[in-house]
Amino acid sequence: MLDLTHIKQPTGSQPGGTHRLFIIEAVHISSIGALHPVDKVIYENLTIAEDKRFSIFEFSPDTCRLSTPSRGNDGNSYFETLIDVQLSDDDPVKLDQFFKMINGRFIAVLDQASKEVKLCGSRESPLICRQVSYDAGGQLGDKNGTTFQFRSKGTLPVGYKGGIGITKWREKRGTEFCVIV
């Protein structure tokens, strides 16, 4: 019998995309550590309410995307954090979980394929799931499914090297990070 918890997925040098999304309602995070002044990474663990935990979602390539475009006008620009999650219709349980997140306020940790772990949203400016769209595609190569978009204004995602309440969720082997699946 194969124990799937021991399978590891090595990441390459600079690939795009997100392997896993860890998401929790912002009200369940009581504190976020300070940003290190030199390398701009948070090393302290997030403080999570005792009876709460992150929801964990795994993604295949090209189905979860993090971007941070600038918005606004000259002299009044800001950054917007966007997380686009694309789900196929063959997983009604996962779709239902995401539909329940509409208008909710969240903080997310994204395990990126590029070896980076990013913390998105804050207690003051949480991610909000505001936009949902279904697209059946028009070409054979198009994806068919529902896209959920989480947005946060004003804060850029930051590097995160703290814990998330899971004993072992990422490890380094030689010079490569391995995502524990």
Secondary structure, DSSP 4 states (H G I P E B T S, - for coil): ---GGG-EEE--SS--SEEEEEEEEGGGEEE-PPBPTTT-EE-SPPEE-TT---EEEE--TTSEEEE--EEEETTEEEEEEEEEEEE-TT-HHHHHHHHTTBT-EEEEEEEETTS-EEEE--SSS-EEEEEEEEE--SSTTS--EEEEEEEEES---EEE-S--S-S--EEEETTEEEEE-
